Each structure stands twice: as C-alpha cells, then as structure tokens.
C-alpha cells in the first residue's frame, strides 16, 4: 500500500492506459469487420458490373453510353404519351362538377331525367325505335332519390358514357336499339333488371381504365358501316372489341306483332297497306312529320303497276306519252311522230315481233369468238334466254351485338 501511495499517479495512469487500450482494440476490431463487409459488397458490385458488361445490350463503353441512351428513350416516350393523350379523351360525366366537389343526389337526379328524355327525343326525331319507356340501363336509378353511398360519382361517369355511345348510334340512324348493358357499380344495380348489366368488370392497367359496354341494335349494312365509322371518328376513345352480326327477322323483339313492320312503313314513307294485307298493316300515324305525296287514284297493285310502266287499264295499250317516247321516228299514226325508240307493238294486234339483226360471219354471235364453231350462226330455236331481272342487292335486316370499351387515362401522377 505504501508503494501505491508513493506511485499513485503511475497507478492511475496505468489504469487509464489499459482502458484506452481496450477501447482501441474494440474500435480496431469493429473497423476490420466493417472493412470486410464493405469489401464483400464491393466485390459483389464488381461481379454484377461484369455480368452487365457481358449482356447484350450492355451499359456501354467509354464511347457508347447505353444508359444515357435509355434515359433519352424514356424522355421520348413520355413526350409521346403527352402528345397522344388528347386522342384518349373521356366522355364528360353528367353532371360535371369542378374542383373537389362531389356529385350529389340533388344534382344527379334531374340530370338523369333530362338526359333520358333527351335520348328518347333524339331517337324519335331520327326514326330509331326504342322499347317502351326505355331507360338506357338506368331503370334501377330513375326513380330513386337516395343512392348507395359512393356511387353517384361513378354513375355520373357512366351516364356520360352511355350518352356518348347512343349519340353515335342515333347519328348513324339505326333502325332500332334493342338493349344497352353496363357493369354494376353499386348495390342499387342489383335491384334492376338483369338485362341492363354485364358480368364483365372494368380493367385498370398501367395507363388507363377500360370500361365495358354492350349494345344490341337492328340495322342494315350501311347503318352498320356508319356506326363503325362513328366510333372511329369520335372525339372520345371508344374501342369496338367484338361484333356479332346475325340476320334479323321483321318480327320485333318487344311490342305487339307487326309493330316493327309498321315502323318500317313510317321510316321509309310507305303508305299503310302498301303491298300488305289490310289486317297486317293498319293505318298508323307517323312518329314525325314526313313529306307524303298525294295518293294515286287507284291503290291496288294492278293499277300501281300499270301507272308505273305506262300500261292502259285492261291491257289494251300503252299511255300516249309512252307510245310517242318509244315509237320509231315515223310515229305510230298520223300526226303522232315518235322519238325514234323501240317500235310500238299493240297487244293482241298480231304484228310480228321485232326480228333481231343478223350478225355478219366475221363478227359472229355476241359471246362467241370469231373463227370458232358456231360463229356467225344462230342455233335453231334461238339462243338461251337471259331470264328475268337479276337481283343486284338483296338487303336483309341485321341484328348486331357490339362489345365496346371506353378508355379513360389515369391521372398523370398515378401512371407508371
């Protein structure tokens, strides 16, 4: 103890030195361990770099910087997306709110009624037949005053898209719209008719939302072409994903028998009973004003045919104007010069028929090659007749089912 007291400073210094030595040893050990970890990471990075350099394509060399080239291509792609986004405009919702406002029942209900009435009036004005009191797939919502929570914003979007689709169909003047179907988006939709809804759901990818719709309508081929052209030239991005076309009979899908036939008579200006039995074609009032020519004196098919082709009643001859038009230049009688047409031959007069001109041997009969067997001669008994008028266009009504996708781009900040 005396030695400790005499060398107290030395003892304290030695103890502090031992503590510092221990701390230095611990720090050295920690540094060596961290160095080994960093060395392992660096080795792994070198291995990854070597692997990338051996790939095709690779990051590049000191002359070719493929990484910068990839960044430039990404910038070009973003610019392309920005320029083409104007071709993917979405139909405006009904009603359309601004800012952070939400669609309320007080706004949506009157807009729904107004839009459905506008669509019905438009269809009537262009002659498109609709089911009675058709609601364009909004049968479950048209009488509601309170809606499922969180559904009004999506219903407003669907109402705008349905109007955009129907405007294209009505502009093409289809014959009738049988049905329009959309996806269910709320619990209220399960209370409506099943024919108003699709089982398909909207699909969201990296850039947009694709919402499905299905329309079924009746038309002819020109109207179908106009519908496809309307979707192609629409300012909104509406894609035709599938088309199913099948023949459609004259019988309508809905309504009493003969309703669609009466509709065709109104649409194309046919008088009631034109070529149809009176029991099948009762008089109807046109749905919209049309020009109606004055009725002829006789409405039976024989009188109509006689007036159309200039035949006198009873088949005793032709109308004088027709006789002068198609008679030879010498006329058909004193003071009745003709226009140089086909000679007039009264029915039952016994006048010989027109003798066809003889073809010279060098020309041969039309349809034969000169110099071949039969050229320049007419077979005994005359040539084969051509028959009656040939049907050039036999148009039939079509029933078209079309699957559509409405494309809506995601907000720019959510695109990947």
C-alpha positions in Angstrom: 0.0 0.0 0.0 2.9 2.3 0.7 4.1 1.7 -2.8 0.7 2.5 -4.2 0.5 5.7 -2.2 4.0 6.7 -3.3 3.2 5.9 -7.0 -0.5 6.8 -7.1 -0.1 8.9 -10.2 1.6 6.0 -12.0 -1.1 3.5 -11.0 -3.9 5.8 -12.2 -2.1 6.5 -15.5 -1.6 2.7 -16.0 -5.3 2.0 -15.4 -6.4 4.7 -17.8 -3.9 3.4 -20.4 -5.4 -0.1 -20.0 -8.9 1.2 -20.5 -7.9 3.2 -23.6 -6.0 0.2 -24.9 -9.2 -1.9 -24.6 -11.3 0.7 -26.3 -8.7 0.9 -29.2 -8.8 -2.8 -29.5 -12.6 -2.8 -29.8 -12.5 0.0 -32.3 -9.9 -1.8 -34.4 -12.0 -5.0 -34.4 -15.2 -3.1 -35.4 -13.3 -1.3 -38.2 -11.9 -4.5 -39.5 -15.4 -6.1 -39.5 -16.9 -3.1 -41.3 -14.0 -3.2 -43.8 -14.7 -6.8 -44.6 -18.4 -6.1 -45.1 -17.6 -3.2 -47.5 -15.1 -5.3 -49.3 -17.7 -8.1 -49.8 -20.3 -5.5 -51.1 -17.7 -4.0 -53.5 -16.8 -7.5 -54.7 -20.5 -8.2 -55.4 -20.9 -4.9 -57.3 -17.9 -5.7 -59.4 -19.4 -9.1 -60.2 -22.7 -7.5 -61.1 -20.9 -5.0 -63.3 -19.0 -7.7 -65.1 -22.3 -9.6 -65.6 -23.9 -6.5 -67.1 -21.0 -5.8 -69.4 -21.3 -9.4 -70.7 -25.1 -8.9 -71.5 -26.4 -7.8 -74.9 -27.2 -4.9 -74.8 -24.8 -3.8 -72.1 -24.4 -0.5 -70.2 -21.9 0.6 -72.9 -18.3 1.6 -73.0 -16.3 4.9 -72.9 -17.5 5.6 -76.4 -21.1 4.3 -76.3 -23.2 5.1 -73.2 -26.2 2.9 -73.4 -27.5 4.1 -70.0 -27.9 7.6 -71.3 -29.4 6.3 -74.5 -32.1 4.5 -72.4 -32.8 7.7 -70.4 -33.2 9.6 -73.7 -35.7 7.0 -74.9 -37.7 7.3 -71.7 -37.9 11.0 -72.2 -39.1 10.5 -75.8 -41.7 8.0 -74.6 -43.0 10.5 -72.0 -43.3 13.2 -74.7 -45.1 10.7 -77.0 -47.6 9.9 -74.2 -48.2 13.5 -73.6 -48.9 14.3 -77.3 -51.2 11.3 -77.8 -53.2 11.8 -74.6 -55.5 14.1 -76.4 -56.7 11.2 -78.5 -57.9 9.4 -75.3 -60.4 12.0 -74.1 -63.1 10.6 -71.9 -66.8 11.5 -72.3 -67.7 14.2 -69.8 -69.7 12.9 -66.8 -73.3 14.0 -66.3 -73.5 16.2 -64.2 -69.9 17.5 -64.5 -68.6 19.0 -61.2 -65.4 21.1 -60.9 -62.6 21.1 -58.4 -63.0 18.9 -55.3 -66.9 19.0 -55.4 -68.7 15.7 -55.4 -71.9 14.7 -57.2 -74.9 14.8 -55.0 -78.4 13.4 -55.4 -79.9 16.8 -55.9 -77.6 17.3 -58.9 -77.7 13.8 -60.4 -81.5 13.0 -60.3 -82.7 15.9 -62.5 -79.8 15.5 -64.9 -80.6 11.8 -65.2 -84.3 12.5 -66.1 -83.2 15.3 -68.5 -80.7 13.1 -70.2 -83.0 10.1 -70.6 -85.7 12.3 -72.1 -83.2 13.9 -74.5 -82.1 10.5 -75.7 -85.7 9.4 -76.3 -86.5 12.6 -78.2 -83.4 12.3 -80.3 -84.2 8.6 -81.2 -87.7 9.7 -82.2 -86.5 12.5 -84.3 -84.2 10.3 -86.4 -86.6 7.4 -86.6 -84.9 4.9 -84.2 -87.3 2.6 -82.5 -86.8 2.1 -78.7 -88.5 -0.3 -76.2 -91.4 1.4 -74.4 -90.2 3.9 -71.8 -86.7 2.7 -72.2 -84.2 3.9 -69.5 -80.9 3.0 -71.3 -79.8 0.7 -68.4 -80.8 3.2 -65.7 -84.1 1.5 -64.8 -82.9 0.9 -61.2 -81.9 4.6 -60.6 -84.5 6.6 -62.5 -87.0 6.6 -59.6 -84.5 6.8 -56.7 -84.0 9.9 -54.5 -81.3 8.3 -52.3 -78.5 6.4 -53.8 -75.9 3.9 -52.4 -73.0 5.7 -50.7 -70.1 6.4 -53.0 -71.9 5.5 -56.2 -73.0 8.9 -57.6 -69.6 9.9 -59.0 -69.3 6.7 -60.9 -73.0 6.8 -62.0 -72.3 10.3 -63.4 -69.4 8.9 -65.4 -71.5 6.0 -66.8 -74.4 8.3 -67.7 -72.0 10.5 -69.8 -70.5 7.4 -71.5 -74.0 6.0 -72.3 -75.0 9.3 -73.9 -71.8 9.4 -76.0 -72.5 5.8 -77.3 -76.2 6.5 -78.0 -75.3 9.7 -79.8 -73.2 7.8 -82.3 -75.9 5.1 -82.8 -78.6 7.7 -83.4 -76.4 9.7 -85.8 -75.9 6.5 -87.9 -79.8 6.2 -88.0 -80.0 2.6 -87.0 -83.5 1.0 -87.2 -83.9 0.1 -83.6 -82.0 -0.1 -80.3 -82.9 -3.4 -78.6 -80.7 -3.1 -75.5 -77.7 -1.5 -73.8 -75.8 -3.1 -71.0 -73.2 -1.8 -68.5 -71.4 -3.0 -65.4 -72.8 -3.0 -61.9 -71.1 -0.4 -59.7 -73.4 -0.2 -56.6 -75.9 -2.2 -54.6 -78.7 -0.3 -56.3 -77.8 -2.0 -59.6 -78.7 -5.4 -58.1 -82.3 -4.2 -57.8 -82.7 -3.5 -61.5 -83.4 -5.9 -64.4 -80.6 -8.3 -65.2 -80.8 -7.4 -68.9 -79.3 -4.0 -68.1 -76.0 -5.3 -66.7 -72.8 -7.1 -67.8 -70.9 -9.6 -65.8 -67.6 -8.1 -67.1 -65.8 -5.5 -64.9 -63.6 -2.5 -65.7 -59.9 -3.3 -66.2 -57.1 -1.0 -65.0 -53.7 -1.2 -66.5 -50.6 1.0 -66.1 -52.1 3.8 -68.2 -55.9 3.7 -68.4 -59.2 2.2 -67.2 -61.2 0.2 -69.8 -64.9 0.2 -69.0 -67.1 -2.4 -70.9 -70.5 -1.8 -72.6 -72.6 -3.9 -74.8 -75.2 -2.6 -77.3 -77.7 -4.6 -79.4 -79.4 -3.0 -82.3 -81.0 -3.7 -85.7 -80.0 -2.1 -88.9 -78.9 -2.6 -92.5 -75.3 -2.8 -93.7 -75.0 0.9 -94.5 -76.1 1.9 -91.0 -73.6 -0.7 -89.5 -70.8 0.9 -91.5 -71.9 4.4 -90.2 -71.8 3.1 -86.6 -68.3 1.8 -87.0 -67.2 5.0 -88.7 -68.8 7.0 -85.9 -66.9 5.2 -83.2 -63.7 5.6 -85.3 -64.1 9.3 -85.7 -65.5 10.0 -82.3 -63.6 12.6 -80.2 -63.7 10.1 -77.3 -61.7 6.9 -77.2 -64.4 4.1 -77.6 -62.9 0.8 -78.8 -65.0 -1.8 -80.7 -63.7 -5.1 -79.2 -66.2 -7.6 -80.7 -69.0 -7.5 -83.3 -71.6 -10.3 -83.7 -73.9 -9.9 -86.7 -76.8 -12.2 -87.5 -79.9 -11.9 -89.7 -82.9 -10.3 -88.0 -86.5 -11.1 -88.9 -89.1 -8.5 -89.4 -90.7 -9.5 -86.1 -89.6 -7.2 -83.3 -88.2 -8.4 -80.1 -90.6 -6.3 -78.0 -94.1 -5.0 -78.6 -97.1 -6.5 -80.3 -96.8 -8.3 -83.7 -96.5 -6.1 -86.7 -95.0 -3.1 -84.7 -91.6 -3.2 -86.4 -93.3 -3.6 -89.8 -95.4 -0.5 -89.2 -92.2 1.2 -88.1 -90.5 0.5 -91.4 -93.5 1.8 -93.3 -93.3 5.1 -91.3 -89.5 5.3 -91.6 -89.3 4.9 -95.4 -92.5 6.7 -96.3 -94.6 3.7 -97.3 -98.4 4.2 -97.2 -100.4 1.9 -94.9 -101.2 -1.4 -96.6 -98.7 -0.9 -99.4 -98.2 -4.5 -100.7 -99.5 -6.0 -97.4 -102.9 -7.3 -96.4 -105.1 -4.8 -94.6 -105.2 -6.9 -91.5 -101.4 -6.9 -91.2 -100.9 -3.2 -91.9 -103.5 -1.0 -90.1 -103.3 2.8 -90.7 -100.7 4.4 -88.4 -99.8 8.0 -87.6 -96.2 8.9 -88.4 -94.0 9.5 -85.4 -92.5 12.6 -87.0 -93.5 14.8 -90.0 -92.6 13.5 -93.4 -93.4 14.6 -96.9 -96.3 12.5 -98.3 -97.0 12.7 -102.0 -100.7 12.9 -103.0 -102.4 9.5 -103.1 -103.0 8.0 -106.6 -106.4 7.4 -107.9 -106.0 3.6 -107.6 -104.2 1.8 -104.8 -104.5 -1.8 -106.0 -101.2 -3.5 -107.2 -102.5 -3.8 -110.8 -103.2 -0.1 -111.1 -99.9 0.8 -109.5 -98.0 -1.5 -111.9 -100.0 -0.1 -114.9 -99.2 3.5 -113.9 -95.5 2.7 -113.3 -95.0 1.1 -116.7 -97.5 3.1 -118.8 -100.0 0.3 -119.4 -103.5 1.3 -120.0 -106.2 -0.2 -117.8 -107.3 -3.5 -119.2 -104.1 -4.1 -121.1 -105.4 -2.5 -124.2 -102.3 -0.5 -125.0 -100.0 2.0 -123.5 -100.2 5.6 -122.4 -99.9 8.0 -125.4 -96.8 9.7 -123.9 -95.1 6.3 -123.6 -96.1 5.4 -127.1 -94.6 8.7 -128.5 -91.4 8.3 -126.4 -90.6 4.8 -127.5 -92.1 4.8 -131.0 -90.0 4.9 -134.2 -89.3 8.3 -135.8 -92.2 7.7 -138.2 -94.6 7.6 -135.3 -97.5 5.3 -134.5 -100.1 7.1 -136.5 -101.0 10.2 -138.4 -99.8 13.3 -136.5 -98.0 11.4 -133.8 -94.3 11.4 -134.6 -92.2 9.3 -132.3 -88.8 9.9 -130.7 -87.0 7.1 -132.5 -87.3 4.4 -129.8 -88.4 0.8 -129.9 -91.3 0.3 -132.4 -94.6 0.2 -130.7 -96.5 -3.1 -131.0 -100.0 -3.1 -129.6 -101.1 -6.1 -127.5 -103.1 -8.6 -129.5 -102.6 -6.8 -132.8 -100.8 -9.8 -134.5 -98.0 -7.6 -135.6 -94.8 -9.7 -135.9 -92.2 -9.2 -133.2 -89.0 -7.3 -133.9 -86.5 -9.5 -135.8 -83.1 -9.4 -134.3 -80.4 -8.2 -136.7 -78.2 -10.8 -138.3 -74.5 -10.7 -137.4 -72.0 -11.0 -140.2 -69.8 -14.1 -140.2 -66.8 -12.1 -139.3 -68.3 -10.9 -136.1 -70.3 -13.9 -135.0 -72.9 -14.1 -132.3 -72.2 -11.9 -129.3 -70.4 -14.0 -126.8 -68.6 -16.2 -129.3 -65.1 -16.0 -130.6 -64.8 -15.3 -134.4 -63.5 -18.3 -136.4 -64.8 -20.9 -133.9 -67.6 -23.4 -134.4 -70.9 -21.6 -134.3 -69.5 -18.2 -135.0 -71.8 -16.1 -137.2 -74.8 -18.5 -136.9 -77.7 -18.6 -134.5 -78.7 -22.0 -133.3 -82.1 -23.5 -134.2 -84.7 -22.4 -131.8 -82.9 -19.3 -130.8 -80.4 -18.7 -128.1 -80.9 -19.4 -124.4 -82.9 -16.6 -122.8 -81.4 -14.4 -120.2 -84.3 -14.8 -117.8 -85.9 -12.1 -115.7 -84.3 -9.2 -113.9 -81.3 -10.2 -111.8 -81.2 -9.3 -108.1 -78.3 -6.9 -107.6 -78.8 -6.1 -103.9 -81.0 -8.2 -101.6 -80.6 -6.3 -98.3 -81.8 -8.0 -95.2 -82.2 -6.5 -91.7 -79.3 -7.3 -89.3 -79.2 -7.8 -85.6 -75.9 -6.6 -84.3 -74.4 -7.1 -80.8 -71.3 -5.0 -80.2 -68.9 -5.1 -77.2 -67.4 -1.7 -76.5 -64.6 -0.5 -74.2 -64.4 3.2 -73.1 -60.8 4.1 -72.5 -60.1 6.7 -69.7 -56.5 7.7 -69.0 -55.3 7.6 -65.4 -54.2 10.8 -63.8 -50.6 11.7 -64.8 -49.3 11.3 -61.2 -50.6 7.7 -61.0 -49.2 6.5 -64.3 -46.3 4.1 -64.1 
